[in-house]
Amino acid sequence: MVSISRLKSRSWKAMVGIRGNTAYVAAYRNRLASWRKQNTIVRVDKPTRIERARSLGFKENNKSIVVRVRVRKGNPYKLRPKAGRRPKRMGVKQWTYKLSDKRIAEGRARAKYSNMRVSGSYLVGEDGLYKWYEVVLLRD
């Protein structure tokens, strides 16, 4: 006997993994298009992946919320120095964060909602430019 959470998790993985089913792909693309127009940090009424949110401690009460955070993919930009130096010492290329995109999203949510603590996060979508994470926050 398979639990409902397991079935929902499988359906989410199938939706993301299947490229041939046009209904899933169209819904996914429409969702990403609407998310692109929103702000970087958006409070969500209901989590996109309810089984994953509940496994991280989300409950439908006033002590837990879900926030969707947009993170830019790839390495960060570093401005080119104006003072003269040889190109090797410019420090513009091969500049990376020490944190993963997931940790960056959690940190941004923690900074905006400082009265709450981060329980966890999970990936809900990505396109060529951005990744979206849903961060579960619990009130202390």
Backbone as a chain_set.jsonl record, in Angstrom:
{"seq": "MVSISRLKSRSWKAMVGIRGNTAYVAAYRNRLASWRKQNTIVRVDKPTRIERARSLGFKENNKSIVVRVRVRKGNPYKLRPKAGRRPKRMGVKQWTYKLSDKRIAEGRARAKYSNMRVSGSYLVGEDGLYKWYEVVLLRD", "coords": {"N": [[0.847, -1.182, 0.0], [0.668, 2.12, -0.94], [1.421, 5.326, 0.258], [-0.408, 8.465, 0.192], [1.259, 10.659, 0.071], [3.579, 9.628, -1.081], [2.594, 8.98, -3.609], [1.939, 11.542, -4.593], [4.467, 12.67, -4.66], [5.682, 11.065, -6.588], [4.097, 11.766, -8.789], [4.783, 14.442, -9.117], [7.515, 14.225, -9.8], [7.209, 12.822, -12.162], [5.853, 14.716, -13.692], [7.755, 16.738, -13.984], [9.791, 15.314, -15.201], [8.748, 14.247, -17.586], [8.738, 15.024, -20.937], [7.226, 14.658, -23.135], [4.467, 14.77, -22.666], [2.173, 17.05, -23.399], [0.297, 18.543, -21.961], [1.213, 18.675, -19.298], [3.654, 19.976, -19.715], [2.865, 22.422, -20.838], [1.397, 23.56, -18.721], [3.421, 23.788, -16.817], [5.184, 25.587, -18.084], [3.551, 27.854, -18.292], [3.234, 28.426, -15.599], [5.887, 29.084, -14.885], [6.2, 31.364, -16.479], [4.414, 33.147, -15.29], [5.593, 33.361, -12.776], [7.992, 34.632, -13.393], [7.263, 37.284, -13.734], [6.713, 38.139, -11.21], [7.8, 39.353, -7.945], [11.081, 38.91, -6.393], [11.012, 37.58, -3.908], [8.269, 35.939, -2.752], [5.397, 35.472, -0.852], [3.597, 32.487, -0.45], [0.349, 31.111, -0.651], [-0.465, 28.382, -0.702], [1.65, 25.541, -0.758], [3.544, 24.489, -3.651], [4.506, 21.893, -3.944], [3.106, 19.888, -1.982], [3.579, 17.55, -0.494], [6.331, 17.534, -0.11], [6.706, 19.898, 1.301], [5.3, 19.307, 3.653], [6.86, 17.283, 4.646], [9.003, 18.749, 5.462], [8.048, 20.065, 7.634], [5.872, 21.787, 7.366], [2.692, 23.033, 8.227], [-0.826, 23.63, 8.031], [-1.317, 26.156, 9.54], [-1.062, 29.14, 11.601], [1.591, 29.245, 12.29], [3.431, 28.467, 10.437], [4.785, 29.228, 7.251], [5.068, 29.465, 3.651], [7.465, 30.47, 1.329], [8.252, 31.631, -1.868], [11.251, 31.829, -3.584], [13.279, 33.5, -5.893], [16.202, 32.772, -7.657], [19.075, 33.748, -9.377], [20.576, 31.928, -12.006], [23.822, 30.455, -12.48], [27.185, 31.88, -12.297], [27.974, 34.731, -10.217], [28.024, 38.203, -11.233], [30.933, 40.23, -11.428], [32.081, 43.442, -11.079], [34.228, 45.062, -13.399], [37.391, 46.278, -12.495], [38.222, 49.778, -12.329], [40.719, 50.953, -12.089], [44.057, 50.661, -13.396], [45.549, 47.558, -14.266], [47.12, 44.376, -14.808], [45.448, 41.965, -16.914], [45.192, 39.419, -15.729], [45.067, 39.878, -13.008], [42.685, 41.139, -12.612], [40.466, 39.841, -11.548], [37.916, 39.124, -12.431], [36.91, 36.937, -13.863], [35.953, 33.488, -13.318], [34.765, 33.602, -10.795], [33.135, 32.6, -8.014], [30.322, 31.729, -5.891], [30.491, 30.553, -2.507], [28.386, 29.166, -1.623], [25.523, 27.067, -2.285], [22.806, 27.42, -4.684], [20.443, 26.842, -3.416], [20.997, 27.303, -0.69], [21.477, 30.041, -0.828], [18.924, 30.988, -1.506], [17.538, 30.254, 0.824], [18.841, 31.9, 2.676], [18.091, 34.463, 1.783], [15.341, 34.404, 2.217], [15.366, 34.114, 4.989], [16.457, 36.568, 5.729], [14.459, 38.369, 4.956], [12.178, 37.534, 6.388], [12.697, 37.842, 9.358], [11.791, 37.118, 11.861], [11.27, 34.466, 11.85], [12.267, 31.001, 11.524], [14.226, 29.021, 9.271], [13.046, 26.048, 7.996], [13.491, 24.332, 5.886], [14.027, 23.79, 2.319], [13.026, 23.458, -1.149], [13.337, 22.66, -4.629], [11.276, 24.128, -7.083], [11.045, 24.891, -9.703], [12.703, 25.745, -12.8], [14.252, 27.765, -15.304], [15.96, 29.022, -18.201], [17.296, 31.173, -17.051], [16.667, 31.549, -14.321], [16.219, 29.978, -11.051], [13.705, 28.609, -9.0], [12.886, 28.36, -5.641], [11.02, 26.934, -2.985], [10.705, 27.946, 0.252], [10.33, 26.746, 3.475], [9.161, 28.235, 6.328], [9.187, 28.535, 9.831], [7.534, 29.752, 12.709], [9.125, 30.95, 15.615]], "CA": [[0.0, 0.0, 0.0], [1.477, 3.319, -1.083], [0.771, 6.483, 0.878], [-0.766, 9.549, -0.718], [2.44, 11.515, -0.09], [4.461, 8.977, -2.047], [1.982, 9.124, -4.927], [2.089, 12.929, -5.027], [5.875, 12.863, -4.98], [5.92, 10.425, -7.885], [3.436, 12.53, -9.847], [5.593, 15.645, -9.346], [8.711, 13.821, -10.536], [6.786, 12.468, -13.513], [5.51, 15.939, -14.404], [8.988, 17.441, -14.335], [10.62, 14.476, -16.053], [8.142, 13.929, -18.876], [8.749, 16.112, -21.904], [6.303, 14.357, -24.22], [3.089, 15.084, -22.32], [2.067, 18.487, -23.654], [-0.513, 19.212, -20.935], [2.1, 18.969, -18.179], [4.669, 20.945, -20.127], [2.214, 23.726, -21.007], [1.084, 24.084, -17.386], [4.7, 24.133, -16.191], [5.696, 26.804, -18.719], [2.693, 28.974, -17.883], [3.571, 28.719, -14.205], [7.167, 29.802, -14.869], [5.999, 32.691, -17.072], [3.79, 34.021, -14.289], [6.566, 33.582, -11.702], [9.004, 35.578, -13.852], [6.744, 38.645, -13.599], [6.551, 38.46, -9.795], [8.995, 39.792, -7.229], [12.051, 37.866, -6.082], [10.533, 36.822, -2.754], [6.807, 36.004, -2.744], [4.746, 34.555, 0.083], [2.672, 31.616, -1.17], [-0.734, 30.614, 0.203], [-0.372, 26.923, -0.642], [2.887, 25.09, -1.404], [3.413, 23.811, -4.935], [4.729, 20.464, -3.666], [2.594, 19.785, -0.62], [4.194, 16.425, 0.23], [7.691, 17.934, 0.277], [6.574, 20.921, 2.339], [4.892, 18.665, 4.902], [8.005, 16.534, 5.172], [9.9, 19.738, 6.071], [7.435, 20.615, 8.833], [4.793, 22.732, 7.081], [1.32, 22.697, 8.612], [-1.758, 24.693, 7.657], [-1.684, 26.989, 10.682], [-0.408, 30.448, 11.539], [2.981, 29.151, 12.731], [4.318, 28.1, 9.335], [4.479, 29.824, 5.953], [5.915, 29.056, 2.533], [7.905, 31.615, 0.54], [8.946, 31.253, -3.101], [12.401, 32.714, -3.781], [13.904, 33.379, -7.212], [17.659, 32.91, -7.615], [19.651, 33.755, -10.717], [21.468, 30.802, -12.25], [25.165, 30.767, -12.932], [28.076, 32.602, -11.408], [27.625, 36.146, -10.077], [28.834, 39.168, -11.962], [31.815, 41.087, -10.646], [32.409, 44.594, -11.904], [35.625, 45.185, -13.807], [37.998, 47.424, -11.812], [38.541, 50.922, -13.185], [42.156, 51.23, -12.012], [44.809, 49.838, -14.319], [46.308, 46.397, -13.809], [47.134, 43.39, -15.875], [44.173, 41.262, -16.955], [45.149, 38.265, -14.833], [44.776, 40.337, -11.653], [41.406, 41.845, -12.568], [39.576, 39.113, -10.656], [36.557, 39.165, -12.959], [36.495, 35.603, -14.296], [36.031, 32.347, -12.402], [34.394, 34.095, -9.472], [31.969, 31.8, -7.653], [29.873, 31.742, -4.502], [30.832, 29.369, -1.731], [27.119, 28.552, -1.248], [24.669, 26.591, -3.367], [21.65, 28.27, -4.945], [19.444, 26.535, -2.391], [21.379, 28.017, 0.537], [21.286, 31.465, -1.093], [17.479, 31.231, -1.401], [17.172, 30.18, 2.243], [19.361, 33.093, 3.337], [17.275, 35.618, 1.41], [14.067, 34.282, 2.931], [15.66, 34.36, 6.407], [16.678, 37.999, 5.905], [13.191, 39.091, 4.821], [11.312, 37.135, 7.5], [13.695, 37.646, 10.407], [11.189, 36.577, 13.075], [10.993, 33.048, 11.632], [13.458, 30.208, 11.228], [14.1, 28.207, 8.063], [12.944, 24.614, 8.232], [14.075, 23.666, 4.729], [13.578, 24.306, 1.034], [13.028, 22.493, -2.245], [13.255, 23.252, -5.961], [9.955, 24.005, -7.702], [11.099, 25.152, -11.134], [13.859, 26.467, -13.326], [14.304, 28.011, -16.734], [17.316, 29.309, -18.613], [17.903, 32.27, -16.307], [16.377, 31.523, -12.888], [15.727, 28.813, -10.317], [12.759, 28.982, -7.953], [12.825, 27.47, -4.485], [10.039, 27.245, -1.956], [11.347, 27.847, 1.557], [9.376, 26.578, 4.57], [9.571, 29.014, 7.494], [8.408, 28.253, 11.035], [7.611, 30.792, 13.727], [9.784, 30.478, 16.841]], "C": [[0.893, 1.247, 0.0], [0.715, 4.505, -0.493], [0.489, 7.56, -0.165], [0.416, 10.492, -0.949], [3.398, 10.942, -1.121], [3.91, 9.128, -3.46], [2.129, 10.546, -5.458], [3.527, 13.228, -5.409], [6.208, 12.259, -6.339], [5.294, 11.227, -9.018], [4.214, 13.81, -10.154], [6.828, 15.297, -10.164], [8.368, 13.451, -11.969], [6.485, 13.726, -14.322], [6.763, 16.681, -14.853], [9.802, 16.64, -15.343], [10.064, 14.234, -17.438], [8.169, 15.165, -19.765], [7.714, 15.884, -23.007], [4.872, 14.754, -23.93], [2.896, 16.596, -22.393], [1.251, 19.219, -22.599], [0.354, 19.599, -19.742], [3.08, 20.076, -18.537], [4.061, 22.334, -20.269], [1.889, 24.355, -19.652], [2.352, 24.556, -16.682], [5.249, 25.44, -16.768], [4.862, 28.028, -18.358], [2.992, 29.398, -16.453], [4.874, 29.515, -14.134], [7.028, 31.211, -15.441], [5.359, 33.645, -16.078], [4.756, 34.317, -13.145], [7.618, 34.6, -12.103], [8.569, 37.025, -13.643], [6.61, 39.076, -12.143], [7.875, 38.929, -9.191], [9.9, 38.605, -6.906], [11.586, 36.987, -4.933], [9.028, 37.033, -2.643], [6.281, 35.004, -1.729], [3.637, 33.808, -0.649], [1.606, 31.125, -0.197], [-0.639, 29.106, 0.398], [0.928, 26.499, -1.318], [2.612, 24.371, -2.72], [3.564, 22.306, -4.768], [4.365, 20.209, -2.206], [3.273, 18.668, 0.161], [5.598, 16.775, 0.702], [7.639, 18.977, 1.394], [6.194, 20.288, 3.676], [6.026, 17.841, 5.498], [9.027, 17.465, 5.836], [9.271, 20.442, 7.268], [6.324, 21.609, 8.6], [3.464, 22.17, 7.552], [0.441, 23.892, 8.288], [-2.218, 25.453, 8.896], [-0.9, 28.296, 10.602], [1.036, 30.417, 12.008], [3.941, 28.797, 11.604], [3.833, 28.748, 8.045], [5.438, 29.262, 4.912], [6.196, 30.294, 1.694], [8.616, 31.089, -0.698], [10.026, 32.295, -3.386], [13.01, 32.433, -5.147], [15.393, 33.658, -7.082], [18.173, 32.849, -9.048], [20.631, 32.6, -10.869], [22.848, 31.3, -12.669], [25.97, 31.546, -11.913], [27.677, 34.071, -11.324], [28.538, 37.026, -10.928], [29.729, 39.917, -10.994], [32.242, 42.226, -11.56], [33.906, 44.645, -12.191], [36.229, 46.413, -13.125], [38.367, 48.539, -12.786], [40.036, 51.238, -13.18], [42.918, 50.236, -12.888], [45.551, 48.703, -13.637], [46.29, 45.382, -14.931], [45.888, 42.505, -15.784], [44.075, 40.086, -15.982], [44.719, 38.666, -13.427], [43.468, 41.134, -11.544], [40.434, 41.169, -11.607], [38.139, 39.098, -11.117], [36.07, 37.763, -13.303], [36.671, 34.579, -13.185], [35.769, 32.775, -10.96], [33.114, 33.401, -9.079], [31.592, 32.031, -6.194], [30.367, 30.484, -3.811], [29.569, 28.598, -1.336], [26.382, 28.05, -2.482], [23.503, 27.561, -3.557], [20.568, 28.062, -3.893], [19.743, 27.293, -1.099], [21.211, 29.531, 0.372], [19.81, 31.833, -0.954], [17.028, 31.21, 0.057], [17.65, 31.418, 2.997], [18.549, 34.338, 3.02], [15.927, 35.591, 2.122], [14.259, 34.579, 4.418], [15.842, 35.855, 6.664], [15.367, 38.78, 5.827], [12.253, 38.797, 5.981], [12.201, 36.8, 8.696], [13.113, 37.076, 11.697], [10.875, 35.085, 12.954], [12.301, 32.322, 11.368], [13.178, 29.313, 10.023], [14.079, 26.742, 8.447], [13.596, 23.83, 7.098], [13.545, 24.284, 3.455], [13.679, 23.215, -0.016], [12.833, 23.242, -3.557], [11.854, 23.062, -6.526], [9.977, 24.31, -9.19], [12.382, 25.853, -11.515], [13.687, 26.668, -14.812], [15.741, 28.358, -17.088], [18.036, 30.325, -17.75], [17.757, 32.146, -14.795], [16.094, 30.119, -12.383], [14.794, 29.332, -9.242], [12.753, 27.906, -6.882], [11.662, 27.903, -3.607], [10.683, 26.94, -0.613], [10.252, 27.764, 2.619], [9.94, 27.286, 5.796], [8.626, 28.722, 8.65], [8.609, 29.375, 12.039], [8.217, 30.213, 14.991], [8.845, 30.407, 18.019]], "O": [[1.767, 1.391, 0.854], [-0.485, 4.661, -0.72], [1.066, 7.566, -1.252], [0.561, 11.057, -2.033], [3.961, 11.674, -1.934], [4.664, 9.375, -4.401], [2.412, 10.739, -6.64], [3.782, 13.955, -6.369], [6.924, 12.86, -7.139], [5.887, 11.356, -10.089], [4.299, 14.222, -11.311], [7.155, 15.999, -11.121], [9.137, 13.729, -12.889], [6.821, 13.798, -15.504], [6.822, 17.19, -15.972], [10.43, 17.21, -16.235], [10.83, 14.034, -18.381], [7.677, 16.226, -19.381], [7.364, 16.816, -23.732], [4.122, 15.05, -24.86], [3.399, 17.333, -21.545], [1.485, 20.404, -22.361], [0.251, 20.714, -19.231], [3.305, 20.999, -17.753], [4.674, 23.321, -19.863], [2.087, 25.555, -19.462], [2.356, 25.6, -16.03], [5.723, 26.299, -16.025], [5.404, 29.113, -18.142], [3.001, 30.588, -16.137], [4.959, 30.505, -13.408], [7.66, 32.147, -14.95], [5.717, 34.821, -16.026], [4.737, 35.42, -12.599], [8.096, 35.357, -11.258], [9.404, 37.897, -13.404], [6.413, 40.26, -11.868], [8.92, 38.902, -9.841], [9.531, 37.45, -7.117], [11.753, 35.768, -4.983], [8.563, 38.159, -2.463], [6.666, 33.835, -1.737], [2.841, 34.407, -1.372], [1.911, 30.766, 0.941], [-0.723, 28.61, 1.522], [1.277, 27.052, -2.361], [1.576, 23.726, -2.882], [2.831, 21.533, -5.385], [5.209, 20.303, -1.315], [3.521, 18.819, 1.357], [6.012, 16.366, 1.787], [8.443, 18.934, 2.325], [6.71, 20.688, 4.719], [6.136, 17.718, 6.718], [9.82, 17.028, 6.67], [9.892, 21.326, 7.858], [5.862, 22.232, 9.556], [3.142, 21.005, 7.318], [0.908, 25.031, 8.273], [-3.394, 25.393, 9.257], [-0.162, 28.526, 9.644], [1.659, 31.473, 12.117], [5.156, 28.827, 11.804], [2.633, 28.812, 7.778], [6.467, 28.67, 5.237], [5.29, 31.068, 1.386], [9.476, 30.213, -0.603], [9.748, 33.494, -3.423], [13.23, 31.279, -5.516], [15.8, 34.65, -6.478], [17.752, 32.0, -9.833], [21.422, 32.326, -9.967], [23.005, 32.423, -13.149], [25.5, 31.834, -10.812], [27.097, 34.603, -12.271], [29.653, 36.647, -11.286], [29.328, 40.206, -9.867], [32.708, 42.0, -12.677], [34.732, 44.317, -11.34], [35.633, 47.489, -13.172], [38.773, 48.281, -13.919], [40.561, 51.741, -14.173], [42.472, 49.107, -13.092], [46.113, 48.877, -12.555], [45.532, 45.516, -15.891], [45.337, 42.318, -14.7], [42.995, 39.792, -15.47], [44.077, 37.882, -12.729], [43.184, 41.729, -10.505], [39.664, 41.846, -10.926], [37.226, 39.063, -10.292], [34.909, 37.442, -13.05], [37.435, 34.782, -12.242], [36.465, 32.36, -10.035], [32.091, 33.585, -9.74], [32.407, 32.462, -5.378], [30.629, 29.471, -4.459], [29.661, 27.505, -0.778], [26.593, 28.547, -3.588], [23.245, 28.413, -2.706], [19.862, 29.002, -3.525], [18.839, 27.859, -0.486], [20.845, 30.223, 1.322], [19.475, 32.858, -0.361], [16.23, 32.049, 0.476], [16.939, 31.929, 3.862], [18.34, 35.179, 3.894], [15.431, 36.624, 2.573], [13.412, 35.223, 5.038], [15.424, 36.355, 7.709], [15.186, 39.754, 6.558], [11.605, 39.704, 6.503], [12.43, 35.632, 9.008], [13.864, 36.597, 12.546], [10.278, 34.505, 13.86], [13.312, 32.938, 11.032], [12.042, 28.903, 9.787], [14.975, 26.253, 9.134], [14.189, 22.777, 7.332], [12.714, 25.192, 3.494], [14.325, 22.187, 0.19], [12.24, 24.32, -3.59], [11.301, 21.964, -6.459], [9.004, 24.012, -9.882], [13.056, 26.467, -10.687], [13.064, 25.857, -15.498], [16.656, 28.016, -16.338], [19.266, 30.341, -17.716], [18.634, 32.593, -14.057], [15.78, 29.206, -13.147], [15.054, 30.372, -8.638], [12.632, 26.715, -7.166], [11.359, 29.091, -3.5], [11.146, 25.826, -0.369], [9.354, 28.605, 2.66], [11.045, 26.986, 6.249], [7.409, 28.669, 8.468], [9.717, 29.887, 12.2], [7.865, 29.106, 15.399], [9.257, 30.028, 19.116]]}, "num_chains": 1, "name": "protein.A"}
